[in-house]
Amino acid sequence: MAAFEPVLLRRLNRPECKTLEGYRADGGYRTLTRALKEMSPDQVTTVVKDSGLRGRGGAGFPTGLKWTFLPKGHPGPVFLCVNCDESEPCTFNNRYLIECDPHQVLEGIILASYAIRASAAYFYVRYEYGKGMRTMQRAIDELYAAGMLGKNILGSEFSLDVVVHRGAAAYICGEETGLIESLEGKRAWPRIKPPFPAIEGAFRKPTIVNNPETLANVVHIVERGGEWFKSIGVPPDPKNPRDAGSYGSKLYCISGHVNKPGIVELPMGVTLRELLEVHGGGVWKGRKAKGAIPGGNSMGFCTEPEFDIPLDFNGPGKVGCLGLGTAAVTVFDETTSIVDVLHNLCRFFAHESCGQCTPCREGTAWMLKIVERIKRGQGRLEDLAILEEVADKIGIMPGTTICGLADGAGWPVKTAIRKFRDEFKAYLREGPGKGPSAGMRLQMAAGH
């Protein structure tokens, strides 16, 4: 891949990168000033829509198109909700942005609010992100003091208030209607849709929900144009009429058994293998990779031979994964027991299910119980078929739940069993501490 100059992370280590003064010295809020003077809200929406920007939160829905779903001529108010409830394990794209460059995110928030004619933006931040929450609040306070939030921003007729709302440590709040319910002070149970939030969202008013990485991209799209954005990433597949392309750059998180865990910004479409070997420094301790989670735990598993897939919105689906998700890659080496990995994931999803939908509440709990029994050495061969059946039949895609948490819980289960079936069978035959992974661990301990 040719050399790529970061866009979202270009200010990461600069002095005063968190302050209004430092951001403006680097040209910050210049795009907002121009947009408020020279562009109408509809023109900003059109630029973003034409750029092909897709939401970076997981679903990959076209951002500008989403904005057009707001009812025309609505008397208001209209709201923007910023989804920073980043609770997918090993995902920290948004944390870097809000902790290290809060004004880039805030400029995107103001531009998006202007485009959709929002009067208030609610910044919903994960409870554990104490540092990020405080950094964002300081940046917001700076903007109010400078007259860049509140009434008549930068001398225009546009007014906006931004409010930070700290969540209560629940994964389900990452689902946009669960977030809205929580914001309203209620239990974070996702809503039945339709109506979608663009029609009836926060406080029963039209609402758009975007995440910080998506909104940070808006700044550069409005500044440089949609054609610039389309020059980066992957165009649509001409053989797939449903493919909207994977344009722009992406923040990729790298975790697990790698030499250089962290975050990198690269054009959409980098392969999983390149991400691991070039940017992650390869597998640690001189070992080989057994597999990886390509985009957050809910996306399922890739085996090592599948590492040449592109990490765009379509690539992971080609090897049976749910999608790109949050682009949080977690690598595990050849000594890792896939039973242990799956047990950790099942425990997480069973704990985080909100309990509203019976198939999800019961399905996640029973998958955990079965995997726990396998882990204890009391599993049966037929347990694998039962796990696959449950994983296939819970979720919004088979039509049994309100939101996609159950799909996310089922995908790692069925991909683990289908792709590592021999290891599960060996574990069932021989019990804990035996099988391929255990044998490899013993060899490593002996220095072989």
VOGU-3710 file (C-alpha; in Angstrom, 3 decimals, decimal comma):
1> maafepvllr> 0,000/0,000/0,000  1,259/3,489/-0,884  2,230/5,891/1,874  -0,823/7,375/3,543  -0,952/10,608/5,470  -3,302/10,372/8,479  -6,264/12,711/8,497  -8,102/12,099/11,764  -4,928/11,403/13,766  -2,681/14,043/12,209
11> rlnrpecktl> -2,744/16,240/15,340  -2,354/13,394/17,793  1,005/14,333/19,332  1,103/18,053/18,641  1,492/20,535/21,483  -1,785/22,028/22,677  -3,748/19,486/20,631  -6,546/19,528/23,217  -7,051/23,274/23,477  -9,105/25,686/21,408
21> egyradggyr> -6,061/27,883/20,855  -3,976/24,991/19,589  -6,746/23,675/17,355  -7,381/27,086/15,778  -3,653/27,567/15,220  -3,774/24,420/13,057  -6,701/25,768/11,028  -9,433/24,430/13,270  -12,961/25,830/12,930  -11,999/27,431/9,619
31> tltralkems> -14,276/24,933/7,855  -17,132/25,681/10,242  -16,706/29,431/9,727  -16,855/29,030/5,950  -19,831/26,666/6,083  -21,881/29,001/8,262  -21,158/31,930/5,928  -21,267/30,287/2,504  -23,285/27,063/2,717  -26,880/26,257/3,561
41> pdqvttvvkd> -27,705/23,273/5,791  -28,923/21,353/2,740  -25,640/22,005/0,949  -23,647/20,575/3,856  -25,902/17,513/3,849  -25,439/17,088/0,095  -21,639/17,227/0,347  -21,641/14,553/3,055  -24,169/12,405/1,175  -22,219/12,635/-2,095
51> sglrgrggag> -18,966/11,720/-0,332  -20,205/8,218/0,425  -19,284/8,495/4,118  -20,687/5,527/6,019  -21,150/5,424/9,784  -18,073/4,262/11,656  -19,989/2,823/14,611  -20,527/-0,661/13,189  -23,535/-0,807/10,870  -21,942/1,299/8,131
61> fptglkwtfl> -25,137/3,103/7,122  -24,581/6,058/4,731  -24,334/9,150/6,924  -25,702/11,810/4,590  -28,585/9,570/3,573  -29,452/9,081/7,230  -29,631/12,840/7,688  -32,157/13,128/4,839  -34,594/10,880/6,696  -35,531/13,757/9,000
71> pkghpgpvfl> -39,073/14,981/8,281  -39,135/18,005/5,981  -40,386/21,241/7,461  -40,558/19,906/11,021  -41,126/22,782/13,481  -38,490/21,353/15,815  -36,702/20,863/17,951  -34,364/18,439/16,205  -31,572/16,751/18,156  -28,175/15,205/17,476
81> cvncdesepc> -27,042/12,378/19,747  -23,327/11,593/19,676  -22,843/7,929/20,445  -19,612/7,621/22,430  -20,802/4,625/24,439  -17,857/2,675/23,055  -18,377/-0,612/24,896  -17,349/-3,192/22,294  -14,347/-4,962/23,866  -10,951/-3,989/22,399
91> tfnnryliec> -12,500/-0,935/20,693  -10,973/2,459/21,462  -11,237/4,477/18,207  -13,422/7,162/19,727  -11,544/7,265/23,017  -8,400/8,407/21,201  -10,300/11,148/19,400  -12,072/12,612/22,417  -9,031/12,387/24,695  -6,469/13,717/22,223
101> dphqvlegii> -8,324/15,968/19,754  -11,700/16,961/21,235  -12,149/20,066/19,097  -11,973/18,049/15,871  -14,951/16,060/17,132  -16,749/19,200/18,302  -16,313/20,907/14,941  -17,897/17,854/13,351  -20,727/17,977/15,889  -21,462/21,636/15,124
111> lasyairasa> -21,315/21,073/11,355  -23,634/18,066/11,556  -26,018/19,942/13,841  -26,084/22,828/11,369  -26,800/20,431/8,498  -29,746/18,780/10,251  -30,897/22,030/11,910  -30,446/20,630/15,416  -30,809/22,964/18,371  -29,075/20,655/20,856
121> ayfyvryeyg> -26,444/17,937/20,670  -26,200/15,357/23,446  -22,744/13,849/23,808  -23,405/10,423/25,339  -20,115/9,079/26,683  -19,313/5,698/28,194  -19,120/5,816/31,990  -15,592/4,375/32,098  -14,258/7,166/29,877  -13,654/9,577/32,720
131> kgmrtmqrai> -10,635/11,222/31,099  -12,407/11,598/27,770  -15,510/13,019/29,400  -13,496/15,638/31,296  -11,483/16,546/28,188  -14,650/17,016/26,134  -16,296/19,096/28,850  -13,270/21,410/29,037  -13,340/21,835/25,265  -17,075/22,589/25,327
141> delyaagmlg> -16,541/25,144/28,074  -13,852/26,797/25,928  -16,299/27,100/23,033  -19,004/28,656/25,184  -16,483/31,150/26,572  -15,404/32,034/23,031  -18,985/32,489/21,823  -18,755/29,463/19,534  -21,570/27,570/21,243  -24,898/28,894/22,406
151> knilgsefsl> -26,697/31,691/20,572  -25,652/32,963/17,123  -22,493/30,933/16,632  -19,734/32,946/14,907  -22,210/35,758/14,239  -24,597/33,544/12,272  -28,253/32,836/12,874  -27,408/29,287/13,946  -27,578/28,434/17,673  -26,583/25,190/19,354
161> dvvvhrgaaa> -26,115/23,814/22,851  -23,916/20,784/23,509  -24,512/18,721/26,645  -22,299/15,909/27,941  -24,250/12,952/29,337  -22,314/10,190/31,093  -23,713/6,695/30,666  -24,050/4,006/33,288  -21,691/1,298/31,983  -24,077/-0,735/29,841
171> yicgeetgli> -23,115/-2,231/26,460  -26,716/-2,018/25,270  -26,495/1,796/25,338  -24,384/1,561/22,192  -27,603/0,650/20,349  -28,999/3,996/19,255  -32,489/3,651/20,694  -31,119/2,119/23,904  -28,900/5,193/24,131  -31,911/7,459/23,660
181> eslegkrawp> -33,896/5,656/26,355  -30,958/6,021/28,747  -30,571/9,686/27,831  -34,213/10,199/28,776  -33,538/8,717/32,203  -35,121/5,341/31,563  -33,892/1,773/31,465  -31,828/1,314/28,282  -34,205/-1,045/26,488  -33,977/-0,643/22,703
191> rikppfpaie> -37,164/0,533/21,046  -39,187/-1,299/18,453  -38,589/0,264/15,042  -40,233/1,889/13,144  -40,470/4,682/14,013  -36,748/5,222/13,606  -34,981/7,958/15,603  -34,922/10,295/12,594  -38,714/10,440/12,890  -39,172/9,968/16,631
201> gafrkptivn> -36,031/9,889/18,739  -34,874/11,680/21,878  -37,808/13,109/23,814  -40,028/11,957/20,905  -38,450/14,499/18,558  -36,554/13,853/15,296  -33,021/12,748/16,195  -29,872/11,739/14,354  -27,384/9,432/16,091  -23,741/9,441/14,900
211> npetlanvvh> -20,504/8,470/16,587  -17,420/10,698/17,095  -15,277/9,132/14,359  -18,067/9,639/11,825  -18,496/13,275/12,836  -14,752/13,952/12,765  -14,781/12,833/9,119  -17,490/15,398/8,358  -15,023/18,231/9,061  -12,601/17,064/6,379
221> iverggewfk> -15,305/16,199/3,856  -16,821/19,682/4,074  -13,329/21,193/3,898  -11,913/19,132/1,018  -14,995/17,879/-0,809  -16,614/14,551/-1,511  -14,331/13,667/-4,424  -11,292/13,907/-2,165  -12,935/11,529/0,293  -13,821/9,103/-2,508
231> sigvppdpkn> -10,193/9,066/-3,638  -9,389/7,097/-0,468  -10,624/3,611/0,286  -12,582/1,105/-1,800  -15,197/1,919/-4,472  -18,430/-0,091/-4,751  -18,288/-3,583/-6,195  -19,927/-3,293/-9,657  -21,225/-6,853/-9,261  -23,017/-5,980/-6,030
241> prdagsygsk> -25,772/-3,356/-6,479  -26,185/-3,133/-2,692  -22,553/-2,169/-2,087  -22,269/1,537/-1,206  -18,459/1,458/-1,235  -16,007/1,780/1,646  -14,609/5,250/1,148  -12,199/7,216/3,301  -9,811/6,222/6,044  -10,584/4,177/9,137
251> lycisghvnk> -9,222/4,038/12,659  -8,164/0,416/13,212  -7,571/-0,873/16,743  -5,013/-3,656/17,140  -5,127/-5,792/20,291  -4,279/-9,252/21,556  -1,149/-11,271/20,902  0,754/-8,709/18,838  4,059/-6,939/19,371  2,658/-3,432/18,830
261> pgivelpmgv> -0,919/-3,064/20,081  -2,483/0,323/19,452  -4,442/2,343/16,924  -3,596/3,264/13,334  -5,375/5,241/10,644  -5,312/3,664/7,191  -7,393/3,737/4,014  -10,364/1,403/4,124  -9,494/-1,935/2,555  -6,156/-2,712/4,225
271> tlrellevhg> -5,898/-6,462/4,674  -6,018/-8,099/8,060  -2,623/-9,652/7,356  -0,989/-6,301/6,567  -2,560/-4,746/9,635  -1,140/-7,518/11,813  2,306/-7,937/10,277  3,175/-4,369/9,272  1,306/-2,158/11,721  0,932/-4,593/14,630
281> ggvwkgrkak> 4,520/-5,797/14,479  3,533/-9,435/13,956  2,502/-12,058/16,485  4,298/-11,804/19,805  6,956/-14,137/21,225  7,844/-15,507/17,788  4,633/-17,501/17,602  2,123/-17,942/14,805  -1,434/-16,687/14,688  -4,276/-19,126/15,121
291> gaipggnsmg> -7,011/-16,622/14,289  -8,428/-13,185/14,917  -11,575/-11,222/15,563  -11,643/-8,768/12,624  -13,854/-5,968/13,927  -15,067/-6,236/17,501  -16,165/-9,332/19,385  -19,622/-9,424/17,826  -18,209/-9,934/14,313  -17,083/-13,540/14,760
301> fctepefdip> -13,759/-15,231/13,987  -11,275/-15,407/11,121  -8,776/-18,239/10,826  -5,168/-17,497/9,889  -5,629/-18,561/6,229  -8,404/-15,944/5,980  -6,149/-13,037/6,988  -5,894/-11,740/3,407  -9,431/-10,339/3,491  -9,735/-6,554/3,092
311> ldfngpgkvg> -10,962/-4,762/6,201  -13,701/-2,778/4,503  -17,444/-2,997/4,966  -17,704/-6,107/2,749  -14,437/-7,967/3,351  -15,134/-9,807/6,630  -18,522/-10,963/5,315  -16,764/-12,900/2,573  -15,389/-15,328/5,167  -18,585/-15,658/7,177
321> clglgtaavt> -18,110/-12,825/9,659  -20,917/-10,420/10,498  -19,091/-7,386/9,074  -16,383/-4,840/9,735  -18,009/-3,633/12,943  -15,837/-1,169/14,825  -12,647/-2,320/13,025  -11,185/-3,484/16,331  -8,884/-6,411/15,492  -7,972/-8,885/18,236
331> vfdettsivd> -5,355/-11,519/17,407  -4,799/-14,763/19,310  -1,781/-17,010/18,880  -1,421/-20,738/18,267  -1,238/-21,594/21,972  -4,636/-20,057/22,742  -7,573/-22,339/23,484  -10,539/-21,407/21,315  -12,781/-22,790/24,073  -11,359/-20,221/26,499
341> vlhnlcrffa> -11,820/-17,408/23,972  -15,421/-18,383/23,273  -16,157/-18,713/26,973  -15,011/-15,128/27,575  -17,182/-13,834/24,735  -20,280/-15,773/25,824  -19,846/-14,528/29,373  -19,690/-10,936/28,123  -22,813/-11,112/25,963  -24,869/-12,999/28,533
351> hescgqctpc> -24,016/-10,310/31,076  -24,770/-7,414/28,709  -28,083/-8,627/27,273  -30,703/-6,173/28,497  -33,234/-8,989/28,940  -36,072/-7,372/27,031  -36,265/-10,018/24,274  -36,714/-13,606/25,406  -34,602/-15,211/22,634  -31,630/-12,988/23,522
361> regtawmlki> -32,047/-13,197/27,289  -32,425/-16,982/27,297  -30,228/-17,714/24,287  -27,146/-15,880/25,538  -27,550/-17,446/28,977  -27,885/-20,968/27,615  -24,968/-20,589/25,222  -22,837/-19,526/28,191  -24,024/-22,499/30,278  -23,227/-24,956/27,493
371> verikrgqgr> -19,771/-23,477/26,852  -19,093/-23,515/30,608  -20,004/-27,203/30,676  -17,661/-27,891/27,756  -14,914/-25,930/29,487  -15,342/-28,089/32,628  -14,831/-31,228/30,551  -18,486/-32,301/30,790  -19,516/-31,383/27,263  -21,091/-33,652/24,683
381> ledlaileev> -20,582/-33,756/20,920  -24,216/-32,759/20,360  -23,570/-29,531/22,285  -21,851/-28,148/19,186  -24,977/-28,600/17,084  -27,134/-27,063/19,823  -24,863/-24,028/20,067  -24,961/-23,545/16,304  -28,748/-23,791/16,237  -29,210/-21,246/19,027
391> adkigimpgt> -26,679/-18,881/17,454  -28,465/-19,093/14,096  -31,935/-18,439/15,489  -31,485/-15,454/17,799  -31,121/-11,918/16,552  -32,698/-9,144/14,570  -31,767/-10,759/11,247  -33,757/-13,949/11,806  -36,443/-11,647/13,206  -36,536/-12,764/16,828
401> ticgladgag> -35,224/-9,708/18,684  -35,599/-5,923/18,692  -31,903/-5,069/18,359  -28,738/-6,701/17,064  -27,082/-7,678/20,345  -28,229/-11,284/19,901  -26,743/-11,396/16,395  -23,480/-10,166/17,873  -23,661/-12,818/20,573  -24,395/-15,607/18,118
411> wpvktairkf> -21,832/-14,835/15,434  -18,689/-15,662/17,446  -20,336/-18,889/18,640  -21,209/-20,240/15,203  -18,011/-19,069/13,511  -15,874/-20,531/16,315  -17,544/-23,931/16,016  -17,580/-24,001/12,221  -13,995/-22,838/11,797  -12,377/-24,597/14,755
421> rdefkaylre> -14,587/-27,694/14,940  -11,672/-30,113/15,173  -10,320/-28,313/18,225  -13,733/-28,406/19,911  -14,055/-32,110/19,161  -10,593/-32,816/20,576  -11,486/-30,827/23,703  -14,718/-32,793/24,088  -12,903/-36,108/23,682  -9,880/-35,379/25,847
431> gpgkgpsagm> -11,082/-32,748/28,295  -9,476/-29,566/29,686  -5,725/-29,270/29,385  -5,649/-31,548/26,345  -6,022/-31,105/22,618  -4,040/-29,054/20,070  -3,742/-25,811/22,018  -2,689/-27,544/25,215  -0,066/-29,558/23,334  1,298/-26,400/21,735
441> rlqmaagh> 1,496/-24,664/25,135  3,506/-27,577/26,524  5,914/-27,413/23,573  6,382/-23,684/24,040  7,012/-24,139/27,770  9,632/-26,774/26,979  11,376/-24,425/24,585  10,486/-26,277/21,364
//
